[in-house]
Amino acid sequence: MLDLCQTHARNVVEITRQLVVLIDNLCEKKTKQAKENYDSILKTLEENEKNETTFLTEVASVGSLLVSREDFLRLLFRLGEVAEYCEAMAFRLMGVADLKWKIDAKRLRDVSQLMGSVLKEISKVRETLHSLSFDADKAVETAKAVEDLERQIDAQSRRLDLELMAAKMPLQNLLFLRDLVDRAETIADIGVDVVDQFVSWR
C-alpha cells in the first residue's frame, strides 16, 4: 500500500514540475513546448488514475483486515487533488494561449516563481512519505519543512495578489492571474494536510 502511495506522490511531483515548465515556456512564448508539457501532465494524470484503480482493488481485497485503509484512501485522494489542481491550471493557461490573450510576461513569471515554491513543498511531501518506510523521525523533520514552506508560500501569494490588484491590466487578466495564485495557495494547503496525516501514523 505504501509503495503505491509513493508512486502516486512521485507522479504528483512530476505533474507539478511540468506545470512550472509550462508556465516558463509560455513566458518565453514557446507555445509548442508548453503544449508538450500539458500533454505530459495529462499522460501522468492518466497513469495516476490507473494507480488509483489498482490501489482501490487492493484495499477491497484486503477488506477489514487493513485497519488503516481509510487513512491510505484519504492520502491517495488528497494527493490526487494536487494533480487535479495542477491540471486545471495548465488547462486554463493553454486556453488563454490558444485565445492569444496578452498576459504580461512579468506577471506570469511571478506565478511561475510561486509555483516553483509549491513544487519544493510537494517534493518535500513526497520525501516525507518516502521517509515513513525507514525513518519516522526523518519523516517528522521533513513534515516540519513542508509547514515552513507553506507559510512562505502563503506570504508570497498574498504579496503577489496585492501586486496584481494594484497593477493596471484588463479585468479578465486580473481575474485569470488571481485564480492561478489562489489555486497555487490551495495546493500548498493540501500539502500540509497530507503531511499532518503522515505524522498521525507515527
Steps between C-alpha positions, in 0.01 A plus 500: 500500500775743595686421176194596297466826695865577436454442126196726509700771680785476250255552213344798677843660534561444127165657410582803715844528338351484151261782592789723605683429173178562305464846655865579427452396138195725467703788644747445216214459250596137436143383453595173330722396791231607746252273317748214539515574874122489517492168315753363752279617785199319348704183444629494858152578631367201307771284656393619845139413424607145413703495819189601697305212345772255602507649847123474544506139379767412758309674778183314404682165496649558847170631636463522873846351556655837417437718802646812341328463160304823548822690573660367182193587294488852642871542423454379144208730432669805653808444284264463205356843578844655452530340157150617405569859606821500295318363195227762539762776510675357194167473314421866568847612400482312170150635442622855544792428266261364235284811537817709462435712806777748565617414851791698643801264495623645830173408670520149359857470629376602844248215483777267383713598802203434729445159343873434531460540875197270489710242312759510779227441755339210311847346453541517879160335539623213288824485702294480819298209365817323388657546845207325667625162378840524672529798738196641681705777663626611157139506381406735784798723417406530132135554597610808694687620191174468304323718757776762477475504121122534516533809718746650252264421211212657689697824545622488139150449359351781711770738387449403136123536531537856629741583218253368245214706642717812491611438142330654199373217280176383337252354748503161331879479540477600865236235574698239309828566681333522842335164431842346433640646822202374699536148359873498576429595861235228524752239381740614773223462760429145381869417537488591869183296548671197346809516721284555809340169413846340465602616844182358654612154378824524698 
